Amino acid sequence: MYDTTRPEMNVDQLHTKISARNVQVFYGTKQAIKDLNVEIQDKTVTAFIGPSGCGKSTFLRCINRMNDTIDSARVEGEIMMDGSNIYDRGVDPVQLRAKVGMVFQKPNPFPKSIYDNVAYGPKIHGLARNKAEMDEIVETALRGAALWTEVKDRLQESGTGLSGGQQQRLCIARAVATAPEVLLMDEPCSALDPIATSQVEELIEQLRSQFSVVIVTHSMQQAARVSQKTAFFHLGNLVEYGDTDDIFTRPQDSRTEAYISGRIG
Amino acid sequence: MTGLAFALLLSASLAGYVMNRRAALALRDGGQRLHSLGMFHGLYALLLVLVPAFVVTVLWIMLQGSAINALTMSGLPDGVVTDAVNPQLILTEIQSIAGGRIFGEPEPWKLEAAERMNSLHAASGWLLVLVVAALSAALLYTSRRQVAADFRARQAAERIVMGLMITCSLIAVFVTIGIVFSLVFESVRFFQMVPLTDFLFGTRWEPQIPIRADQVAAEGAFGVIPVFLGTLVITFVAIFIAVPVGLMSAIYLNEFASRSFRAVAKPILELLAGIPTVVYGFFAILTVAPALRAWGAALGIPVAPNTALAAGGVMGIMLIPFISSFADDALSAVPRSLRDGAIALGATRSETVLNVLFPAAIPGIMGGVLLAVSRAIGETMIVVMAAGLIATMNINPLDSVTTITVQIVTLLIGDTAFDSPKTLAAFALGLMLFIVTLFINILALRIVRKYREQYD
């Protein structure tokens, strides 16, 4: 189902990248996430599954503090990344987001050229000293997103002119170009057709070698295909978290079992 | 009589509504399945009577005056209308006698003609009522005969309403065409007196030509360049103030301002748009211009009493809400996903605004700026009050300049003959203004439309 025998996986010592402790999220007075604890491992694909409105996207957006942009959102508890709390007062969310990339549900390329889309992150973070370095970063990112061969001859064309699947891979390349340590993906395939979906899934599998990937998905098949760890959310609670195999074959909680067998959600 | 005619056609159409609706409902109660609801049968009758009768009445009122005049004039005894007297003067005199305003001792044939005119008027009124009554009755009868179970009254009524709507939309089109034609015709007359090249490329604008042959006056020069230059200077000053201020305030209000500040500042900004331009004119001439003069005096710079800077600056203030609301709309229309995308890449707020939102919104903003430019070019009241009258070739905003609109106003004010180049020059200027703003508007609308297509 997934390839656990990748050589670099065995060499690397897996360690905890992100650990959330007692996280509560409120939108105004409504509590969206209740007392969440989870440990997300490095160089692993972690899938968040659960019915709509269960809080999985909300938690995902906590990891790069995107919820800061919503006036009514309030986050309590702590989320540790490499041992330091990202909600500490001293943490600059702008720098955090450079380390935690994000890909959204709908492809959202900027209305700029393909090249400028990918180069935008490196440019604002000063990752390239000259044009040659920037070219290299862009090429590496586009290759990493399996898009290079398709667009290498039209880098100056608008990113919005690509097909839906290409746009989403462009967005992945854009996120990868800033050399993040964690990549968050919020239902990255929900606007794509099956072929584009399988391309993106293949890509996720490759990206895992470089950093930890957290993916929110509505498709349980997708979670089973791409992830090593799965977390099941229900009504703002993290119900069950464990190896993907275990969640899908031997769920401990009756709600998980009901959801994966299609009885709730 | 006209009132009676209107009352008649209104009551006839209402009667048609009631009658046909009842007839249709009676059919239904008789067990037949109607194609259209009873209301539509009534509506069809109402429209069928109202529209033609109304059109006939209006046309009658519009045309009866000239018909009666022609009849009166043709009934005059032979020999009284000679080449020496303008027949228009005779007609006017007869008309005032008929209206009861008698001056001196008019000739008996004039009195007689006035009497005939009055009786023609009375006859025309009665004839109108008669025609409306006959027409309504005929249409009522026609519509009543059409009531049947399978008569498609809804479609018929909708067709009439559609026709009305088409007519209404055509009115705007025809009025525009009419305005353009009147401008073009008068301008052509002007260009017969003053060559087009003199107008377009002349650098002197001195329209003070002698009205009477024996009058001592300048001989007149109609070079549009200094006037156009003045318009450009004032427009430039206005845009120079309005664009940065409007844009910055839109960006601040849209992206950075707290909700409470926005709630106060936005309505106040929009209030600016509601101030009548004549009030801006007061502001320019009573507050801004003297202040500029005082500053100029303090700094030792000569400042004219009616500077381009004062007029243009106040015009710029007038345009701020215009620009800022356009920019605000354009920025708000940028999808949230783009904003999120930039923020998620680690862009700061200002980087997001500058690199992502602003470029995405620029077509909308440009459209707004161009519309503001065409408003600035066509703005009249502020410049009439605060700008100068003398056309000079200079681009110093501290000097007095004049604009196309100011010249049009001054050319047409006062006693002027409508066949002198001085008056006709106003039409040429108007035509030029129209062409310039038309092009800018077309450009602006194209840009705005292009930008709408991008995110739909």
Interface residues (C-beta under 8 A of the other chain):
Chain A: N64 M66 T69 D71 V94 Q95 L96 R97 A98 G101 M102 F104 K106 N108 P109 F110 P111 K112 Y120 G121 I124 H125 T160 C171 R174 A175 T178
Chain B: R259 P335 S337 L338 R339 D340 G341 A342 I343 A344 L345 G346 A347 T348 E351 N355 V356 P359 A360 Q454
